[in-house]
Amino acid sequence: MSLQLKSLFFILQLLALLISISSSDPNPQFPCQPPHFNSYPFCNTSLSITDRAQSLISLLTLEEKIHQLSNNASGIPRLGIPPYEWWSESLHGVASNGPGVNFNGYVKAATSFPQVLVSAASFNRTLWFKIGLAIGIEAKAMYNVGQAGLTFWAPNINIFRDPRWGRGQETPGEDPMVVSAYAIQFVKGFQGGSWRGSGELIDRFERKRALGGYNDDESGDRLMNSACCKHFIAYDLEKWKNFSRYSFNAVVTKQDMEDTYEPPFRSCIQQGKASCLMCSYNAVNGVPACAQGDLLQKARNEWGFKGYITSDCDAVATVQEYQNYTRKADDAVALVLKAGMDINCGSYLVRHTRTTIEEGKLQDKDIDRALLNLFSVQLRLGLFDGDPRKGQFGELGPQNICTIEHKMLALEAARQGIVLLKNEKKFLPLDRNVVSSIAIIGPMANNISNMGGGYTGFPCDPKSFYEGLLGYVEKASYASGCSDVPCDSDAGFNDAILTAKKADFVVVVAGLDLSQETEDHDRASLLLPGKQMALVSSVAAASKRPIILVLTGGGPLDVSFAEGDQNIASILWVGYPGEAGGKALAEVIFGDFNPGGRLPMTWYPESFTKIAMNDMNMRANPFRGYPGRTYRFYTGNRVYGFGQGLSYTKFTYKLLSAPRTLSLSGSFTGSLTEKILHQGELDYIHVDELTSCDSLSFYVHISVANVGDRDGSHVVMLFSRAPKIFEGTPEKQLIAFDRVHTSSYGSTETSIIVIPCDHLSIVDKHGKRILPLGEHLLTLGDLEHSVSIVT
C-alpha cells in the first residue's frame, strides 16, 4: 500500500472514530443539574424517596403528568428534567430490541450470554446471579455514556408450558421452583446491591449512607438498575391457529394459578425485590391482564411489591381494539389505571387520558398514584441525584463492557448449560491426538447470527461452532447441507455427504433458529424443520464412524429417530449458547469440559401437537384424553425427561441423614386443634393453620461420589412425591437442587433444607395450599427415602 493510501486510510479511520464518539453525549443531560435546577426539594437526597417524589408531582401540570405515562416520557424543561426512555432490554445481555439502547457510540458491543433456557440448564444459582450482575454492570456502564436507560424489561419468567411456544427459549423452563430461583438470582444481581470491582466487594449504597448521603430508612431500596418481571400472567402463546397473544383469553383454574403461574412472580417480588412488573397482552379468565385489579393489587398488598407496573407494548390498546373488553378508548384508560397499572409502553395513555379525566372516568389522584410509583423508582436509581458520573457506579464505562471476566463468564455459562443426551459406548469425548480431520455439517454450523436467540444485542467476540472446532484439529471442513434452517431443499445433501465421507469424525448441527421460534411465532411441529431429519440420517449412514448430533434452539424436539439410530453415537443439546457457544461446544466434544447440564423442560413426542395449545390446564384429565403438562403432571410418553442429562463420569448418592417422621404437634392454631378433637384423623392440614412453618424445617444431608475417572460437576435434584389424596396431585415435584463439583474418585457432601410448608405442600382445587399427612417419598436419582408427617 502506498504512503498516500496509508494516509487516506488513517484519515478515514479517524473520521469514523470521531463520528462514533459524537453519537455518545459527552455531557449528558440529567435532572437536578446545577446551578439552575438543583434547589428543588426532589433533588434533596436527605429527604425520603416518597417525599421527593410527592414534591415533584406537586409541581407538574396535568399535561406534564399525562406525558409521563408513556415509555417515551417527555422532558419538563422548566424543571430541568430531560426526556426519559423507560424501555430497554437485557434478557441475556444488553440487547438492541428496546429504543432505550443503542450501539452507535463509544460502546459497539456487549457480552452476549447464553439464552436463558441454556443458562437454566446449569441449575446453578451462583452462575445466574453472576450473569445478572455482569449484565447489570454493562447496562449501567452504557447508561453512563448515554447509550442506555436504567430500566430494563427482563427477565421473562413465564412457565414454559407448551413445547411449541416461540418464546420458551427466553424462560428458565417449565418448573415453577426453578423459574422462581432464576428470577431471584438474576434480579438481585442485575439490580446490584453490591458487586465485585477491582478485586474487592464494594457495597456502594452502604458507603454512601455512612457518609450521610441517603436517608437511613430508604438506603436499602437504592438500585443500580431496575429489573422487570414479565409477563404477568399466564402468558405463553404467540400465534396458534386462530389464537393470538393480543386477544387470547387464558382460562386458568385457581389450583393452577396458585401452584404454577403465580409462584415465579411472587418469588421475583418477595425474594428478588424486583422494581418492575409487566402485565401481559392476554386476558385471564375473561379480564385483560393489565385490567386485573385483583392480581395487580395482590402483587402490591400481599407480596409487598415496591415498584412500577408497565403494560407490554400497546397492551392497553389491545384491551379495546383486540379484546373488545371496552367500547371506548377512555374506558380502557380508566380501567387499567384504576386497576393499578402505572405506565403504558406506547402512546395510548398520552393520547386518551385527558379525555378520560374530562369525562369524569378518572381523577387526578389516579394519575398521581401512578406517578408516585414511577418517580420513586427513578429516584431509587439516582436519576435525581445530580451528575450520574459522580454518583454510584459513576466510574463505570466502556472499559467495563466486554471484559475478559465477562467473556469468560459467558463461556462458563455455555459450558454448564450444554446437555449430553446420548453417548453410546462412551463415544465422547474425542481424543484430539487421534482426530486428524473433522467435518461439521448443517445450516447453523458456521452461522453466528442466531447463536444468542431472541433479544440479543451485538456480541463482543462471537464464534461459530465451526470456528470453535478449528482450534482442536489440523483439518476441519464444513458443508451446510441445507441452505437455511427451514431446509426446504435437499440440493446440498450430496456435498454434505461427500464432506462427511472424507473426514475421520463428523458433527451435524441441526435444530431450530429464530425462523422457527420467536416472539409472535409458535411452532406447529416438534420435528426437525423441513428436510433436516433426512440430512442427519443421510450423513450418519455415509460417515465412516457414528456421528455426533448437536441440537440448537429452545423448543423441545422429537428426535426419537436419532435416539434409536446406531449411526448416531452422541447427542448434545446446546440451545442458543451465546457468543462463546462455539468454543464451549468444542471443549465438551474434546473433553476439556465434562458436561453436566440438565434439561429444564420435558421433550415431548410429535403426537403432543394434537393437544390444543390454548388449553391452560396443567393437570391430566384421562376422561377427555388430556395428558397434562410438564413433568409434574404429564402422563404420556417422553423423548427426554425434565432433568435428564449425562456426564463423562458416573455419580452415586448416599443419604447421610434425614428424618423418618415429622410431627406437627405443637404447631397448630387453636381452630385446627379443635378440628382434630372433633373430626379425629385428617388427610391434610391447611398451611395457614400452622403457627410456624420455619420451625418444621429439616435438612437432608447427602454425599455425592464421583466413581469415574474424570472430574465433573453434577446437579443434585431432590424430588418429592406427596400422598395422592385427591385428583391432580403432582406426579412428583422438584423441591431442591444444587450443582456440586466432585473430583474423580472423590466425594462431596451437601445439605439441602426442606421447608415442609413450601416444599411438601400441594394445592387443592380451591387454590389453597395444603400439607398432606402420611408418607412423603423423597427421591434422589434411584435413592428413595420416606418421611411420614403426623399430627
N, C-alpha and C positions, 0 to 999 in steps of 0.2 A: 504494500500500500504506500503511495507517495506521501510526502510530508504535507502537501496541500490537503489530500484526502483525510489524513490523520487529523489535521487541524479542524477540518469541517466536521468530522465525526465527533470530535471532542466538543465542539460548539453545540452540535445538535443534542448530545447527551446532557450538557449543562443546561440547555434550554428546557429540555424535558424535565430535569430535576427542579428547575425553578417553577415551572408550571405546576408540578405536583405539590410543591411546598405551598404555593399560593392558594391552593384549594383547601388547605387546612388553615383555620384562622389563628394566627399567632397571638392575637389579642381578642379572645372570645368575649362576647357579651355575657354578663351574668347579673342576677338581681343584687340589690344592696351594694352597688358599685359606688365607691367614694369619688368625689366629695358630695355629690348632689343627692344620692339615693340611699345612703346608709344609715339615716337617722330615724327611719320608720320603726315602730315597735316590732314589726315582724322580722326585722333584721337583728334584733337584740337577742343574742344567744343565751343570755342569762335567764330569759323567760322560758316558760314551759312551751312545748310544741303546740299544745292546744291554744294557749293564749296568743301565741304568734299567728297561728292560722286564723283564729277568730278576728284578730286585729286586721289582717289582710282582707278578709271577706268584708269587713265593715267599711272598707274604703272603696269598694267596687260598685260601679253602676250595674243595673240589671243587664244591660247589653254586654258589658265586660264579663259578667258572671256566665252568661249563656255561652260566650265564645271560649270558655274554659272546658266545656263539656264534650269536646272532640279530642281525638288522639292528637290532632294538629292544633294544639291550644294557641290561641292568639296572644301576642305580646300586649303589654299595657304600658305604652311609652311614658305616660305621665308619672308612673311609679317606678320607671326604670326596669321594668320586667320584660325580658325578651320573650319571643315565642318559644314554645317547648313541644317537642315531638315525643309522645309517650310510647310509640310503637317501635321497639327494637326487638330483635330475636337472637337467642343464644342457646338453642336446643342442645347442640353438642359442639359448640364453638360459636364465636361471634359470627352471625350469619348476615347475608345480604338481603334477606326477604323483606324486612321492615324498612320503612323510609327513614327511621332514625339512625341507620348505619350506612356509611359509605366507605369505600376502599380507594378513594381517589385523591387522598392526601399523603401525609407522611407515612401512614400505615397502608400497605398494599395487600397484606395477608394476615390471617390469624390462625392459630393452631386448630386443626380440624381433627377432633377426637372421633372415635367410632360412633356410629349411630347408637342411640340409647339402648335399643334392644340387644346390641352386641355387648355394650358395657354391662348391661344387666346380667348377661350370661356368665360374668365373672363371679357373681354372688359375693362381691367384696365391698362392704360398706366403706372401708377406708379409701379405696380407689374412687368410689363415687364422690366422696367428699373432696378428694384432691382434684378431681375433674371439675367439679363445681367451682372450687376455689381458683383454679388456673384460668378458667373461662371468665370468672369474675374479675380477676386481676387484669386480664387483657381487655375486658369491656371497660373497666374504669380507666385504663390507660388510653383507650380510644376516645373516651369522653374528654379526657384532659387535653386532647389535641383537636377537639371539635368534630370527631368522626363518629360519635355515637351518643345516645342518650344514657340515662341511668336506670330506666325502667324497661325490663326485658320480659317478654311474654313466653317464658319457659319455666318449668318443664311441662310436658304433656303427660298427665298421669291417669288417663283413661285406661280402663281394663282392655286388654287385647282379647276381646270376647269371641270374635269370629275370625277365622283364618283368612278370609277374603278381604278384610278391611285394609284399605290402601295406606292408612296411617299407623297401622300396628307397629311398624318399624320404629316409630317415634317414641314408643312407650316402653316401660320396663317389663312388659309381659302380661301374663294372664292371672297371676296370683296377687290378690289384694295386699297380702302381707309384704311381699317383695316390692310391689309398686310403692307401698307406703314407705318402706325402708329407703328406697331410692330417693323418693321425694324429700324425705327428711334430710338426707345427707347432701344431696345436690343443692337444696335451698340454703342450708346452713353454710356450705362452702361459698356459694355464689354471692350471698348477701354479706359475707365477710366480716364477722365479729373480730376475728383475728386471723393472721396469715403469716407465712414464713417469708421473711425477706432478709437478705444479707446474712443468712445462716442463723438468725435468731427469731424467736417467737415474739411478735410485737402486737400487743393489744392497744391499738391506737385510740380507741374510744375511751378506755380507762385512763390512758395517759393524758388525754385532753381534759377529761373530767377532773383528774387530780390537780390540774393547773387552773381549775375554776372556769373552764371554758364552756361547760354544759351544766344545765340544771340537773341536779343529782337524781331526781326522780325519773328522768327520762333518758339518761345517757345510754342505758342498756337497749333502747329502741333504735339507736343510730344504725344506719345501713351504709355499706359500701355501694351496693346496687340493690335494686328491687327485683325479686323473682315473682313469677306469676303461675299459680297452679291452674291448669286448664285441662279440659273444657268441662265446666260444671253444668250439667251432669248427664250421665248415661248417653254420651256421645261416642259412637263408634260405627257409623255408617256414612259413607260419602255419596255414592250413587249406585243403587242396585235395583234393576228392573224399573218400576215406576216410582221408587222411593228416592228422595233426595235429602241431603242433610239440612237443606233450608226449610223443608216443610215436614220432615219426618216426626211422627209422634211416637216416642219411646214409651211403650206400656210396660211399667216396671212394678212388680209386687213389693209390698212393704218388706218382705223377707229378703228379696234380692237387693233391695236398696240398702238395707242395713248391713248385710254381710258381704256385699260385693262392690257396689257402685260408690257408696259413701266413704268407706274406710281410708282410701288414699288421700282424699281431700281433707278429712278430719285430721289425719296424721300430718299432712303438709302444713296445716294451720297450727295445730296444737304443739307438735314437737318441732316442726321445721320453722315455724314462725314466719311463714310466707306473708309478704306485704301486699300481694295482689291476688285476686281471684277472677277468672274469666268465665262468664256464663256463655253457654253454647248456643248454636243455631236452633237445635231441635226443641220440640216440645216434650214434656214429661207428663204422662197421664193427662194429656189434653191441654196443658198450660205451657206456653213458651218458657224456656229455661230462664231467660232474663226477666220474666214477669213472675217467677216463682218466689213470691214474697216469703212463704213459709221456709223454703230452703235457704234463701239468701240471709234471712234473719236467724235461721238456725246456725249458720256459719258464724255470725257475729255474737249472738247471745248465748248459745250453748257451747260452741267450740272456741270462743274467745278471739275471733278474727279481728286483727287490727291492720287495716289497710284499705285499699280501694278496690272496687269491683268494676271491671270493664266488660263491655259486650265483646263477642267476637265481631269481626269486621262486617258491618251492615246488619248485624243480628237484630237491631231494633227495627230496621226497615222490614225485615222478614216477618215480624210479628203481624204487620198489616198486609204486606204485599204478597207473601208466600203462604203464610199460615191462615190468613184472613181471620185472625183472632179478634181484631178490632176493625171497625168500618173506616175510621178516620185516623190520620197521622197523629193528631193531637191526643187521641185516646191512647195510642201506643206509647207516646212520650210520657203521659201521665202514669200509665200502668207500670212502666219499667222503673221510673224514678221513685215512685211510691213503694215499689217492691224492694228497693234498696240498691239498685244499680247506680253507679256514680258517673260513668263516662262511657261514651259511645265511640267505638272505632268506626269512623265515618262522619258524615256531616248531618245526619238525620236530626239529632237534637239541636244543633245550631240552627237548622232551617225551620224547625217546628215548635221550639219551646216557648218563644214569646207568644205565639197564638194560643198555645195551651194555657198559659197564665192568663191572658186576656179573656179567655172563655171561662175562667174560674175553675178549671180542672186541675190546676197546680198552683201552689203558693210559693212565695219567695223562700220560705223556710225549707221547702223540699229541695230547692237549688242549693241553699246554704248548707244543708246536711251533706250533699254530695261534695261540695267544695271543701268542707272541713276534712273529709277523708282524703281528697286529692292533695290539698296543700299540706296536710300532716305528713304524707309520705314524702313529698318533695322536701319538706323541712328536715325530716329524718335523714334524707340523703345529703343534706348540707347545701342544697341549692340556693338557700337564702342566707348563707354564712359568709358571703363575700367571694373573693377570688378563689376558685377551686384549686388553683395551683399552689395556694398557701395553706390549704386545708388538709383534711385526712386524705392520705394516698395521693397528695398533690404532686409528688415526685414521680409517680408512675407515668410512663410514656412509651414510645416505640421500642425502647430498649428492653421493655418487659413483655414484649409480644414475640412469639415465635422463638422463645428462648430454648436453649439446649434442654433445660429441665422440663419445659412443657412438651417439647417434641419427644423426649424420652418417655414422658408420662403417656402421650398418645400411643407410642409403641407398646408400652406395657399394658395399656388398656386393650389394645388389639390382640396382643398375645393371650391375655387372660380370658378374652371373650370368644376365642376360637373353640369350636366344639368338635371333637372327634366322635363320629357316629358309627363308623365301621373300620375295622383294622384286621382283616383276615391274615392269619399266620404271622402276625406282627410285621406286616409288610413295611409299615412305617415305624421308626424313622429311616430314611435312606442314609447310607454311608457315603459322604461326599468323596471319600477316597476311591470309591469304586464306581462312581457315576461319571462317565466321561461325556455323556450328552443327555439332554432332556428336552422334550417338546412340551410346549404349553399351548393349549388349543381352546378356542371359544371366543365369543364376541366381547366378553368382559376381561379377557386375559391380558390385554395390553391397552386398557382404557382407564384413564384416571378421572374421567368426568363424573362418574357415578359412584366413586369409592365411598363417599360420605352419606349417600342417600339424601332424603329431604332435609330442607332447612340447613344448607351448607353455605359457607362463605367462600373465601378464596384461601385455600390451604397454603401452609408455609412451604412445604417441600414434598409434594405428593409423588409417590412411586407406584407404578402398576405392578401387578402380580408378576408379569414377565420380567420387569426390571429388578424385582426383588430376587428372582432366581438367578439372575446373571452373576451375582456375587458368589455363587456356590459351585458353578460348573464351568468347565472350559468351553463348552459349546451348548448354547441354548437356541432353540428355534421356535418360531411362532406361526400359527395359522389361525385365522378367525373361525373357519368352518361355516359360520353364519355371518352375514353382513351386519346384523344387529341382533339385539336380544329377542325381538319378536320372531325372528328366524322363519320367515315365510318361504324361503327357498333353500334347496339343498345344492345349489350351484357350487358352493365352496367345499362340499364334503370331500371330493377327490383330493384336493390339495391338502386338506386336513389329514386324511388317511395316509397319504404319501409322506407327509411330515412325520406322522406318528411311527410309521414303519422304519424310518431312518434313525430313530432315537432309542437310546437304552431304556429310558423311562419316560412316561407320558402323564401329564397333568391336564385334565379337562376342566375348564371353568364354565359352569352352566348355572342357570338360575334366573334371577329377576333383576330389573333395574327400574328406574322411575317411569319408564314407558308402560310398565305393568302394574305398578302400585304407587300411589302418591295421593296427595290431597285432591279431593274431588274425583277420585278414580279408584273403585274397588275392582278386584278380580272376579272373574266368573268361574275360573277353573283353578284347581290346586296342582295340576300337572305342569311340567316344564313347558314354557311357551313354544308355540309353533312346532318346528321340527327338531328342537333341541334334544329330545329323547332319542330320536333316530341318530343324531350326530354322536351322542355319547356312546350308544350301543355299537355303532359302526366303527368308531375309533377304538373302542375296547376290544372288539373282535379282531381288528387288524394289528394291534400292538404286539410287540414281542413278549411283553410281560403284562400282567394285570395293571390297570391304570389307577390313578388317584383322581377321584372326582371331588371338585371343590364347588360348593354351592353358595351363591350370592343371594342377597335380598333379605327382606324381613319376614315376609309371609311364609308360613309353613308350606312345604312342597310334598306331594305324594311321589316319592322316588322309590316306591316298592320294587320297581323293575331293577334298580341299581343295587338295592339291598340283597336281592336274590341272584345277582349276576356274578358268577365266579371270575369273570374277566375284569371286574371292578373290585380291587383289593381293599381300598380305603375310601372313606367319605368324610370330608371335612365341611362344616358349615362356618363361613366367615362373615355372613351377613353383609353389612356395609361397614367395613373396618376402618374407614378414615384414611388420612394421609399416610399413615405408617403401615397400612394393611399389607402392602406388597412385601415389605421386609419381615413383618410378623409371620406371614404365611410361609415364607422361605425358612425362617428359623424353626417353625414347627415341623415342616416336611423333613428337614435335615437334622432334627433332634437337638438343636441348640436351645429349644424351649419345649418343655414337656406339657402338652395341652391338658387343661383342667377345667375348661368351661362346661357349663350345663345348660341345656335348653330351658329358656324361661317361658316356653309355651308348648302346648301339645301340637304335634304334627298329625293331622287327620288324613284319612284316605279321601280320594276323589269323590266317593259316594256321599261325603258330608255336604257337598254342594247342593244336594236335594233339599237340605234344611233351609227354611226361609231365613234370610239374613235379618229381616226385621223382627224376628221373634226374640225378644229380650230375655226370655225365661232362662235361668241358669240351670234349673233342676230338670232331670229327666222325667218324662211322662210316658210310660210304656203304653198307655191306653190310646194315645194318638201317634205312637211311633216316633216320639221325640227323644233323642238320646242324651240330651243335656249338653252342657258346655264346660270346657276347661277340665283339668284333671280332677277337680273336686267333685264334679257331678256327672261327667261324661261316662256313658256305659258302653260305648261302641268300640270298634277296633281302632288301633293306633298304628301309624307308621313309626313314629318315635314318641316317647312319653315325656311329659314335663320332668325336668331334672335329669334327663338322660345325657350321658357324656362319658367318654372313655379316656384312658390315660395310657402312657407308655410303660407305666409300672402298675402295681396292684396294691390296693389298700385294704386293710381289715380293721374292724372295730372291736373294742372291748368296753363293755359298760362297767365303769368303776364303782359308781354308786348312784342310786335313785330310789326314792321311797316306793314302797308297795301299797301303802294306804295313806289316804289324805282325809283327815277328819275335819268336818266343818263345824263341829261342836264349839260353841262359844263365839261363832261368827255370825249369828243370826240376828235379825231385827226382832223386835217384840212381836210383830204381826206374824212373822214366819214361825216363831216358837209356838205361838198359839195354833197356827195351822197344822203343825206337826202333831201337837197334842190331840187335835180333833180328828185329823184325817189319817194319822198313822204314817205308814210308809209312803214316800213320794218317789216319783220317777225323776224329777228335776227340781231345781230351785232357780228362781229368777235372780239374775246377777245383782239387781238393785235391792234385793232382800238380804244381801250380805253386808255386814257392817265394815269389814276391812278386807279388801281383796289382796292388798300387798302382803298382809301377814300370812296368807296361804301359799305364797310363792315357795318354790323349791328348786334345787339345782340338779341337773343331770350331768354327771362327770363322765367324760369319755376319753378313751385312749385310741388314737389313730395310728396304726402301724403301717409303714411302707415296707412291704415284703418283696419288693422288686429291686432291680439293680440301677434304677435312676432316681435322682431326687425329683420331687414334684410337689405341686400344690394340689390340695384336694378340698372339694366343697362338701362339708358335712351338712346333711339335711335331715332334720328331725321332724317326722310327721306324727300326727295323732289320728286315731280312729275312735270316734265317740260312740257310745251305745246308740243303736238305731231306735230311738224312742218314738219317732214319727217319720212319715214320708218326707223326703227332702233332706235328711241328714247327709252331710257330705260323705263321700266315699272315703276320703281322708283329707287332711289339710296340713299344710306346712306350718309349723309353729316356731321354728328357729332354723337358722343357717349360719355357717361360719366357714371361711376359707382359711385353711391351715397349710403351712409348708412343712414337709417332712422329708428328711434326708433318707437316702437309700438304706434299707435295713434298720432304720431308726423308728422312733415313735414320738408322737406329740400329744400332750394332754390338753383338753379344752373343757370348759364348763359352760353349760347353757342354762340360763334361768328360765323357768316355766312359771308364768303367772296364770293360774287356772281361769280366772275371770276373763282374761283376754285370749289365752291360747287353747283352753279346753272347752270353752263355751261354744254354743251354736245358736242359731237364730230361729225362732218359731215363725209361723205363718203371719203372726200379727206384727212382726218386725221387732220382737222383744228378745233380748239376749238372755239365754238360759244356760245353766250348768247342769248337764245330765249327771245323775247319780249312778253308781255302778262302775263297771270296768272300762277304763280308757286304755287303749293299746298304743303305746309309743313305739314307732318303728324307725330304725336307722339302718338303711340297707337291708340286709337279711336278718338283722338283730331285732328282737321284739321284747318289750317289757310292759307289763300291765300295771296300772295304777288304779286302785279302787277308791272312788270318792264316796264317803259315807257321812251320814248325819250323826 
